[in-house]
Amino acid sequence: MTRIEVARLDFPILRTKEEFEHGNLPENLAEAQRAIVSAQHLVVIFPLWHGTMPALLKAFIEQVMRPGVALEYREHGFPKGLLTGRSARLVVTMGMPALIYRWYFRARGVRGLEHSGLKFAGMKPLRETLLGMVDAASDAKRRRWLDRMRDYCRRLVLRLPASVMFTRQARLHRREYGHGRAKMVVFLGFLHFHQSVWK
């Protein structure tokens, strides 16, 4: 199992089109990029900040999913996605009720990552899990959430030969998940705003 803690990585943000298309990938992100390319499933777990993913996660995705890796420009039409044959799930924690974010705010921040990032790169199907009111959640509810994620990961191990995880807590993916046919690659995300969920 490969674990990469995004919050502790020191990498620059991309500031220009030239950097995005032709700049060198920072050495400390090469392993993460190789893991994404070799995986068949991507799980991204993050807290909702200002309606979308934290800037650090976006900067990381922009670095590792560049042209030549996630997409290929064509002379005419939209770029070709290079990460076809991979599925993905987003797991998002938030302070507001999940139904409010999904139906009133239309989950626009999550949709942006799904459609303009992962789907654009060729990934499908894309699914999501929204966990709302995390600060008010009881210990019993948090345990149910964790059990739900553990069960999901177990089923992934049985179904997929490889998977990539972006998550804050390694406790979601115990050693037992590395057994069987799957190769688990775990990316530990940034320090979580809703840390109490993942105690």
Phi and psi in degrees as GROMACS dihedral restraints (atoms count N, CA, C in turn):
[ dihedral_restraints ]
;  ai    aj    ak    al  type     phi  dphi    fc
    3     4     5     6     1   -98.8    20    10
    4     5     6     7     1   130.5    20    10
    6     7     8     9     1  -122.4    20    10
    7     8     9    10     1   125.8    20    10
    9    10    11    12     1  -127.3    20    10
   10    11    12    13     1   120.1    20    10
   12    13    14    15     1   -94.0    20    10
   13    14    15    16     1   103.2    20    10
   15    16    17    18     1   -58.9    20    10
   16    17    18    19     1   -38.5    20    10
   18    19    20    21     1   -61.7    20    10
   19    20    21    22     1   -26.4    20    10
   21    22    23    24     1   -98.4    20    10
   22    23    24    25     1     1.8    20    10
   24    25    26    27     1   -84.3    20    10
   25    26    27    28     1   138.6    20    10
   27    28    29    30     1  -104.9    20    10
   28    29    30    31     1   103.8    20    10
   30    31    32    33     1  -142.1    20    10
   31    32    33    34     1   150.3    20    10
   33    34    35    36     1   -80.0    20    10
   34    35    36    37     1   156.3    20    10
   36    37    38    39     1   -83.1    20    10
   37    38    39    40     1   154.4    20    10
   39    40    41    42     1   -84.8    20    10
   40    41    42    43     1   129.4    20    10
   42    43    44    45     1  -111.4    20    10
   43    44    45    46     1   -17.2    20    10
   45    46    47    48     1  -136.6    20    10
   46    47    48    49     1   161.0    20    10
   48    49    50    51     1   -60.0    20    10
   49    50    51    52     1   -38.6    20    10
   51    52    53    54     1   -61.7    20    10
   52    53    54    55     1   -44.1    20    10
   54    55    56    57     1   -63.0    20    10
   55    56    57    58     1   -42.1    20    10
   57    58    59    60     1   -63.4    20    10
   58    59    60    61     1   -41.6    20    10
   60    61    62    63     1   -88.5    20    10
   61    62    63    64     1   -31.5    20    10
   63    64    65    66     1  -130.8    20    10
   64    65    66    67     1    -4.0    20    10
   66    67    68    69     1   -70.9    20    10
   67    68    69    70     1   158.1    20    10
   69    70    71    72     1   -78.4    20    10
   70    71    72    73     1   137.9    20    10
   72    73    74    75     1   -71.3    20    10
   73    74    75    76     1   131.7    20    10
   75    76    77    78     1   -56.9    20    10
   76    77    78    79     1   139.7    20    10
   78    79    80    81     1   -56.4    20    10
   79    80    81    82     1   -37.8    20    10
   81    82    83    84     1   -75.7    20    10
   82    83    84    85     1    -0.2    20    10
   84    85    86    87     1  -107.7    20    10
   85    86    87    88     1    -3.3    20    10
   87    88    89    90     1   -63.0    20    10
   88    89    90    91     1   -40.3    20    10
   90    91    92    93     1   -64.1    20    10
   91    92    93    94     1   -41.7    20    10
   93    94    95    96     1   -62.8    20    10
   94    95    96    97     1   -43.1    20    10
   96    97    98    99     1   -64.1    20    10
   97    98    99   100     1   -42.5    20    10
   99   100   101   102     1   -62.5    20    10
  100   101   102   103     1   -38.1    20    10
  102   103   104   105     1   -65.2    20    10
  103   104   105   106     1   -41.5    20    10
  105   106   107   108     1   -63.4    20    10
  106   107   108   109     1   -45.1    20    10
  108   109   110   111     1   -63.2    20    10
  109   110   111   112     1   -36.1    20    10
  111   112   113   114     1   -87.4    20    10
  112   113   114   115     1    -9.0    20    10
  114   115   116   117     1   -86.0    20    10
  115   116   117   118     1   164.8    20    10
  117   118   119   120     1  -113.1    20    10
  118   119   120   121     1   -11.8    20    10
  120   121   122   123     1  -143.3    20    10
  121   122   123   124     1   138.6    20    10
  123   124   125   126     1  -121.3    20    10
  124   125   126   127     1   128.1    20    10
  126   127   128   129     1  -118.7    20    10
  127   128   129   130     1   124.5    20    10
  129   130   131   132     1  -115.7    20    10
  130   131   132   133     1   118.5    20    10
  132   133   134   135     1  -115.8    20    10
  133   134   135   136     1   123.3    20    10
  135   136   137   138     1  -154.5    20    10
  136   137   138   139     1   158.3    20    10
  138   139   140   141     1   -84.8    20    10
  139   140   141   142     1   151.3    20    10
  141   142   143   144     1   -81.7    20    10
  142   143   144   145     1   119.5    20    10
  144   145   146   147     1  -121.6    20    10
  145   146   147   148     1   122.2    20    10
  147   148   149   150     1    50.2    20    10
  148   149   150   151     1    39.6    20    10
  150   151   152   153     1    83.5    20    10
  151   152   153   154     1     2.2    20    10
  153   154   155   156     1  -151.7    20    10
  154   155   156   157     1  -168.9    20    10
  156   157   158   159     1   -71.6    20    10
  157   158   159   160     1   153.0    20    10
  159   160   161   162     1   -61.0    20    10
  160   161   162   163     1   150.7    20    10
  162   163   164   165     1   -58.9    20    10
  163   164   165   166     1   -34.3    20    10
  165   166   167   168     1   -61.5    20    10
  166   167   168   169     1   -42.6    20    10
  168   169   170   171     1   -66.4    20    10
  169   170   171   172     1   -40.9    20    10
  171   172   173   174     1   -62.7    20    10
  172   173   174   175     1   -42.3    20    10
  174   175   176   177     1   -61.8    20    10
  175   176   177   178     1   -38.9    20    10
  177   178   179   180     1   -64.0    20    10
  178   179   180   181     1   -46.8    20    10
  180   181   182   183     1   -63.6    20    10
  181   182   183   184     1   -40.1    20    10
  183   184   185   186     1   -62.2    20    10
  184   185   186   187     1   -36.6    20    10
  186   187   188   189     1   -68.0    20    10
  187   188   189   190     1   -48.1    20    10
  189   190   191   192     1   -86.6    20    10
  190   191   192   193     1   -16.8    20    10
  192   193   194   195     1  -113.2    20    10
  193   194   195   196     1    63.1    20    10
  195   196   197   198     1   -93.8    20    10
  196   197   198   199     1   170.8    20    10
  198   199   200   201     1   -56.0    20    10
  199   200   201   202     1   138.3    20    10
  201   202   203   204     1    95.2    20    10
  202   203   204   205     1   -17.1    20    10
  204   205   206   207     1  -117.7    20    10
  205   206   207   208     1   -54.9    20    10
  207   208   209   210     1   -98.3    20    10
  208   209   210   211     1   -26.1    20    10
  210   211   212   213     1  -152.1    20    10
  211   212   213   214     1   162.4    20    10
  213   214   215   216     1  -134.1    20    10
  214   215   216   217     1   123.0    20    10
  216   217   218   219     1   -71.0    20    10
  217   218   219   220     1   142.7    20    10
  219   220   221   222     1  -119.1    20    10
  220   221   222   223     1   161.4    20    10
  222   223   224   225     1   -62.5    20    10
  223   224   225   226     1   -36.7    20    10
  225   226   227   228     1  -131.9    20    10
  226   227   228   229     1   145.8    20    10
  228   229   230   231     1    84.1    20    10
  229   230   231   232     1  -169.8    20    10
  231   232   233   234     1   -73.7    20    10
  232   233   234   235     1   155.7    20    10
  234   235   236   237     1   -60.6    20    10
  235   236   237   238     1   155.8    20    10
  237   238   239   240     1   -90.0    20    10
  238   239   240   241     1   128.9    20    10
  240   241   242   243     1   -73.3    20    10
  241   242   243   244     1   133.2    20    10
  243   244   245   246     1  -103.1    20    10
  244   245   246   247     1    -1.6    20    10
  246   247   248   249     1  -109.5    20    10
  247   248   249   250     1    35.3    20    10
  249   250   251   252     1   -66.8    20    10
  250   251   252   253     1   158.9    20    10
  252   253   254   255     1    82.3    20    10
  253   254   255   256     1     9.4    20    10
  255   256   257   258     1  -122.7    20    10
  256   257   258   259     1   141.0    20    10
  258   259   260   261     1  -107.5    20    10
  259   260   261   262     1   170.8    20    10
  261   262   263   264     1  -152.9    20    10
  262   263   264   265     1   153.1    20    10
  264   265   266   267     1  -135.8    20    10
  265   266   267   268     1   135.8    20    10
  267   268   269   270     1  -105.0    20    10
  268   269   270   271     1   131.5    20    10
  270   271   272   273     1  -118.0    20    10
  271   272   273   274     1   115.8    20    10
  273   274   275   276     1  -122.9    20    10
  274   275   276   277     1   127.7    20    10
  276   277   278   279     1  -101.5    20    10
  277   278   279   280     1   150.0    20    10
  279   280   281   282     1  -157.1    20    10
  280   281   282   283     1   162.1    20    10
  282   283   284   285     1   -82.6    20    10
  283   284   285   286     1   -30.6    20    10
  285   286   287   288     1   -81.4    20    10
  286   287   288   289     1   164.6    20    10
  288   289   290   291     1   -61.4    20    10
  289   290   291   292     1   137.5    20    10
  291   292   293   294     1   -60.2    20    10
  292   293   294   295     1   -35.5    20    10
  294   295   296   297     1   -64.6    20    10
  295   296   297   298     1   -36.3    20    10
  297   298   299   300     1   -63.6    20    10
  298   299   300   301     1   -44.7    20    10
  300   301   302   303     1   -65.6    20    10
  301   302   303   304     1   -40.4    20    10
  303   304   305   306     1   -71.4    20    10
  304   305   306   307     1   -44.8    20    10
  306   307   308   309     1   -96.9    20    10
  307   308   309   310     1   -38.9    20    10
  309   310   311   312     1   -82.2    20    10
  310   311   312   313     1   -47.4    20    10
  312   313   314   315     1   -90.4    20    10
  313   314   315   316     1    -2.5    20    10
  315   316   317   318     1    61.1    20    10
  316   317   318   319     1    17.0    20    10
  318   319   320   321     1    48.8    20    10
  319   320   321   322     1    43.6    20    10
  321   322   323   324     1   -63.0    20    10
  322   323   324   325     1   -37.8    20    10
  324   325   326   327     1   -64.7    20    10
  325   326   327   328     1   -39.9    20    10
  327   328   329   330     1   -68.7    20    10
  328   329   330   331     1   -40.2    20    10
  330   331   332   333     1   -62.1    20    10
  331   332   333   334     1   -36.1    20    10
  333   334   335   336     1   -61.3    20    10
  334   335   336   337     1   -45.1    20    10
  336   337   338   339     1   -65.9    20    10
  337   338   339   340     1   -41.0    20    10
  339   340   341   342     1   -63.6    20    10
  340   341   342   343     1   -53.3    20    10
  342   343   344   345     1   -87.7    20    10
  343   344   345   346     1   -39.0    20    10
  345   346   347   348     1   -89.7    20    10
  346   347   348   349     1   -11.7    20    10
  348   349   350   351     1  -113.4    20    10
  349   350   351   352     1   -71.8    20    10
  351   352   353   354     1   -72.6    20    10
  352   353   354   355     1   -48.6    20    10
  354   355   356   357     1   -65.9    20    10
  355   356   357   358     1   -37.4    20    10
  357   358   359   360     1   -61.0    20    10
  358   359   360   361     1   -31.5    20    10
  360   361   362   363     1   -82.2    20    10
  361   362   363   364     1    -2.7    20    10
  363   364   365   366     1   105.1    20    10
  364   365   366   367     1     0.9    20    10
  366   367   368   369     1   -77.9    20    10
  367   368   369   370     1   136.8    20    10
  369   370   371   372     1  -171.2    20    10
  370   371   372   373     1   151.3    20    10
  372   373   374   375     1   -74.6    20    10
  373   374   375   376     1   159.4    20    10
  375   376   377   378     1  -114.6    20    10
  376   377   378   379     1   129.7    20    10
  378   379   380   381     1  -130.3    20    10
  379   380   381   382     1   166.3    20    10
  381   382   383   384     1  -142.8    20    10
  382   383   384   385     1   152.2    20    10
  384   385   386   387     1  -128.9    20    10
  385   386   387   388     1   118.0    20    10
  387   388   389   390     1  -106.6    20    10
  388   389   390   391     1   123.8    20    10
  390   391   392   393     1  -113.1    20    10
  391   392   393   394     1   108.8    20    10
  393   394   395   396     1  -103.0    20    10
  394   395   396   397     1   163.4    20    10
  396   397   398   399     1    51.8    20    10
  397   398   399   400     1    47.6    20    10
  399   400   401   402     1   -68.0    20    10
  400   401   402   403     1   -31.1    20    10
  402   403   404   405     1   -68.4    20    10
  403   404   405   406     1   -28.5    20    10
  405   406   407   408     1   -94.9    20    10
  406   407   408   409     1    -3.5    20    10
  408   409   410   411     1   -69.6    20    10
  409   410   411   412     1   140.3    20    10
  411   412   413   414     1   -74.1    20    10
  412   413   414   415     1   163.7    20    10
  414   415   416   417     1   -59.1    20    10
  415   416   417   418     1   -37.6    20    10
  417   418   419   420     1   -64.3    20    10
  418   419   420   421     1   -39.8    20    10
  420   421   422   423     1   -68.4    20    10
  421   422   423   424     1   -40.1    20    10
  423   424   425   426     1   -61.3    20    10
  424   425   426   427     1   -40.7    20    10
  426   427   428   429     1   -63.2    20    10
  427   428   429   430     1   -37.9    20    10
  429   430   431   432     1   -64.5    20    10
  430   431   432   433     1   -40.3    20    10
  432   433   434   435     1   -60.6    20    10
  433   434   435   436     1   -47.0    20    10
  435   436   437   438     1   -63.4    20    10
  436   437   438   439     1   -41.9    20    10
  438   439   440   441     1   -61.7    20    10
  439   440   441   442     1   -38.3    20    10
  441   442   443   444     1   -63.5    20    10
  442   443   444   445     1   -41.5    20    10
  444   445   446   447     1   -69.8    20    10
  445   446   447   448     1   -38.4    20    10
  447   448   449   450     1   -63.4    20    10
  448   449   450   451     1   -43.2    20    10
  450   451   452   453     1   -63.0    20    10
  451   452   453   454     1   -40.2    20    10
  453   454   455   456     1   -60.4    20    10
  454   455   456   457     1   -44.2    20    10
  456   457   458   459     1   -67.1    20    10
  457   458   459   460     1   -38.3    20    10
  459   460   461   462     1   -60.1    20    10
  460   461   462   463     1   -43.5    20    10
  462   463   464   465     1   -67.5    20    10
  463   464   465   466     1   -32.1    20    10
  465   466   467   468     1   -64.0    20    10
  466   467   468   469     1   -43.0    20    10
  468   469   470   471     1   -58.5    20    10
  469   470   471   472     1   -40.5    20    10
  471   472   473   474     1   -73.1    20    10
  472   473   474   475     1   -27.7    20    10
  474   475   476   477     1   -97.7    20    10
  475   476   477   478     1   -32.0    20    10
  477   478   479   480     1  -114.2    20    10
  478   479   480   481     1   142.6    20    10
  480   481   482   483     1   -78.0    20    10
  481   482   483   484     1   -13.7    20    10
  483   484   485   486     1  -157.2    20    10
  484   485   486   487     1   151.7    20    10
  486   487   488   489     1  -153.2    20    10
  487   488   489   490     1   153.1    20    10
  489   490   491   492     1  -120.2    20    10
  490   491   492   493     1   132.1    20    10
  492   493   494   495     1  -119.9    20    10
  493   494   495   496     1   132.2    20    10
  495   496   497   498     1  -108.5    20    10
  496   497   498   499     1   118.0    20    10
  498   499   500   501     1  -157.5    20    10
  499   500   501   502     1   161.6    20    10
  501   502   503   504     1   -89.2    20    10
  502   503   504   505     1   -36.8    20    10
  504   505   506   507     1  -113.5    20    10
  505   506   507   508     1   124.6    20    10
  507   508   509   510     1   -66.9    20    10
  508   509   510   511     1   -16.0    20    10
  510   511   512   513     1   -63.2    20    10
  511   512   513   514     1   -21.4    20    10
  513   514   515   516     1   -67.7    20    10
  514   515   516   517     1   -22.2    20    10
  516   517   518   519     1  -132.4    20    10
  517   518   519   520     1    77.9    20    10
  519   520   521   522     1   -69.3    20    10
  520   521   522   523     1   170.9    20    10
  522   523   524   525     1   -56.4    20    10
  523   524   525   526     1   -30.3    20    10
  525   526   527   528     1   -60.8    20    10
  526   527   528   529     1   -25.9    20    10
  528   529   530   531     1   -70.8    20    10
  529   530   531   532     1   -17.9    20    10
  531   532   533   534     1   -82.3    20    10
  532   533   534   535     1    -4.6    20    10
  534   535   536   537     1   -82.9    20    10
  535   536   537   538     1   163.5    20    10
  537   538   539   540     1    88.6    20    10
  538   539   540   541     1  -152.1    20    10
  540   541   542   543     1   -83.9    20    10
  541   542   543   544     1   -18.5    20    10
  543   544   545   546     1   -80.3    20    10
  544   545   546   547     1   145.4    20    10
  546   547   548   549     1  -102.4    20    10
  547   548   549   550     1   112.1    20    10
  549   550   551   552     1   -94.6    20    10
  550   551   552   553     1   129.3    20    10
  552   553   554   555     1  -119.7    20    10
  553   554   555   556     1   114.8    20    10
  555   556   557   558     1  -109.4    20    10
  556   557   558   559     1   121.9    20    10
  558   559   560   561     1  -101.4    20    10
  559   560   561   562     1   116.0    20    10
  561   562   563   564     1   -81.4    20    10
  562   563   564   565     1   119.8    20    10
  564   565   566   567     1   -75.9    20    10
  565   566   567   568     1  -171.0    20    10
  567   568   569   570     1   -67.2    20    10
  568   569   570   571     1   166.5    20    10
  570   571   572   573     1   -59.3    20    10
  571   572   573   574     1   124.8    20    10
  573   574   575   576     1   -79.4    20    10
  574   575   576   577     1   133.3    20    10
  576   577   578   579     1   -62.3    20    10
  577   578   579   580     1   -39.2    20    10
  579   580   581   582     1  -100.8    20    10
  580   581   582   583     1    63.1    20    10
  582   583   584   585     1   -62.6    20    10
  583   584   585   586     1   -29.6    20    10
  585   586   587   588     1   -62.5    20    10
  586   587   588   589     1   -24.5    20    10
  588   589   590   591     1   -64.5    20    10
  589   590   591   592     1   -35.3    20    10
  591   592   593   594     1  -104.3    20    10
  592   593   594   595     1    19.2    20    10
